[in-house]
Amino acid sequence: MKKILLIIGLFAFILQGFSQETTVSITMKNGVYYYEYKTDVDLVKTTNDTVDYVFQYQSPEFVKKVAIQIEMDTGDVPVGAENIAWSLFGKEFENDDTWVEIIASTNSADVTSDGIQLTLTSDYTETIASYVLTSDSTAEHATWTAAAQTITPFDKTYRYFRLRGILEQTASATEGITVDNVEFKLYID
């Protein structure tokens, strides 16, 4: 009897560790830099449930900024302190398993009512001037030498962008959080 209870307990523990993962794939054709995905069926219900929106970017222009707005609702049963952690990643090739983080994980506000919004942005950054000054103190007048100017852009041009939402915590007696709308905007150079 103890073995049966142990096996049932172990099985229940293993099942609890599995989370639901939903992936929505969206193709942004050449010349498309804005996409609005309206839905009310993408649901994260238990802790660690994941929803991914994978945008395939097909334009040749350099991406210098990404902006995303997400709108979330409660399920049928109002929730307590429940939120989703959102982050954005990029990769070059479909079969590449390595995703590069573009926007670090950011928690939404607690979704306790309908219409809770979260905006994520990542700006183009660069180093305008990167140089070291040295002086020659042995000369009658000090002389200064500066190296050439360098520009280091943070490249956000990827073929695939993955917006990932993970339910951080589950309130009791909840129906989860529904993602109603995702707006994805790329600013090009």
PyMOL commands that set and color helices and strands:
alter all, ss='L'
color gray80, all
select helices_A, chain A and resi 2-17
alter helices_A, ss='H'
color red, helices_A
select strands_A, chain A and resi 21-28+34-44+50-57+63-74+84-91+100-107+116-122+134-135+144-145+160-167+177-188
alter strands_A, ss='S'
color yellow, strands_A
deselect
rebuild
show_as cartoon
